[in-house]
Amino acid sequence: MSTTALRAASKGRLFEPKLIIGIVVVAVLLVISLFTGVYDIFGAQDGGEMFAITRIPRTIALVLAGAAMAMSGLVMQLLTQNRFVEPTTTGTTEWAGLGLLLVMIVNPGADLLTKMTFAILAAFIGTMVFFLFLRRVSLKASLTVPIVGIMLGSVVGAISTFIALQTDMLQSLGIWFAGSFTSILRGQYEVLWIVAIVAVAIFLVADRFTVAGLGEEIATNVGLNYKQVMFLGTGLIAIATGVVTVVVGNLPFLGLIVPNIVSMFRGDDLRGNLPWVVLLGVGIVTVCDLVGRTIIMPFEVPVSLILGVLGAVVFIALLLRQRRNG
Amino acid sequence: MITLENVHKKYSNDVAIGPVSISIPAGGITALVGPNGAGKSTLLTMVGRLMGIDEGTISISGFDVASTASKDLAKIVSILRQENHFVTRLTVRQLVGFGRFPHSKGRLSAADELIVSRSIDFLDLGALEARYLDELSGGQRQRAYVAMVLAQDTEYVLLDEPLNNLDMAHSVQMMAHLRRAAEELGRTIVIVLHDINFAGHYADHICAVKHGKVVEFGTPAEIMRDDVLTRVFETPVTVIDGPRGPLAVYY
């Protein structure tokens, strides 16, 4: 036992060869995404112009939205100590949708920034309500948590539907519910870059979230201000989810699938996992979007549909796996 | 020294802790014993600032627990509660590394890594250090958490029933590890124990708690007596001379 100096450090290196392979694979997917579509960007006279107006924004949006939802899921799972939690199984997305709807009713001509602010605020309040509820009933049992979250989300969603019905906004709500990258155009998606700031913030405080994931008592023991970290985490999740909801719409299960797959292979150390979570989030959403765009060409299926199918399968697989492991 | 002065905590009309006034000396192992629901764990949790108190003061080597910043207290005292059932997928080494959090804020220096290695070796976890916590047995996991608390390098270590879920051999090993931590590393260890005989054999001081109050405090020789134990546990106890010291027989 005198080899302490030679032993591997507690944290792995951030950039490993495998990660570079992953980056290359996702990069190839993104290039495919750039050149997939009905419009002939090489033949048509305004091909280059169309490429810049639709294809590039769409692909950038895929990267940012995929990363945002995957990271939100990861942080949420650490903060609640529950593997089945993510923005669409806790009602966060529905709250963001309700916020968005209310802005559209009060001020139909609201600009993107106003819409976004209200979606973020609503997402923050909703997530806080959910977290506070969890604290009060100290429900840590794995499955009760997402069930309560999904129920809460449904209630909020029902309220949104009712309001939309009363105010003739049902169609807008329907478009929002079916998250899609179809309408991403230059000049309308740029706010998604806020997600990049959120990613940097999460990376900087990664260890705090990992410690919080060890539970309130252990976190307090090592001197972490648990409540502050919960607040910060909720804020970052709300921003990421709110922005994505406004620009893209509902992207179900992404935050659930990605962190669970990464955890299986790499454990739960957030700092080392973050690049992988981002990469896999981007990869999955890009593949789903490509499928959605090509499956009934020249028409498109919303990406949320493909994600929903994929997510449901992975969700069930996770359940079965957990049951097997007792 | 850990000092509790007139400590009070009220739960409901019939359940309350205190008033407790006691000084736990620095150095060695102090065992908290007593019947179920006596308030042993609650007392420990309050000393470790995981739970607030209604009245009185608790201070650890002169620092008032209520007014000292949590991140500063984390360098003086560490507390490990009974294992929670959520198991994060961290490796043993990563977990123990987070014991350095009060000092390093997550960025482990070479000196931190050395302390982590030493803690791991101290609890014989060297061969398991790359394993994930969810791949360990309950006893191994318990040791990993204790290694984490030791890596925190605090003068005071509070442990809530660390022998829970451990079989005979592992219980003895755990107590031997803690004994060594007290003697070789000079830690002050306060531990909630269920088995009075473990307390009698391994502790330097025994603190008996009943109905939320400290009813006895003394050396094992003073506490391991028929009349004292019978009174504390409210069941007939006979202390006999065992081959390795006094042995409480209660069945």
Interface residues (C-beta under 8 A of the other chain):
Chain A: M1 T4 A5 R7 A8 A9 S10 K11 Q81 N82 K140 A206 D207 R208 T210 V211 G213 L214 G215 E217 I218 T220 N221 V222 G223 L224 N225 S263 G267 D268 D269 R271
Chain B: G48 R49 L50 A69 S70 K71 D72 L73 A74 K75 S78 I79 L80 R81 N84 H85 F86 T88 R89 L90 T91 R93 Q94 L95 V96 G97 F98 G99 F101 P102 K105 G106 R107 L108 E113 L114 V116 S117 R118 D121 G126 E129 A130 Y132 V149 Q152
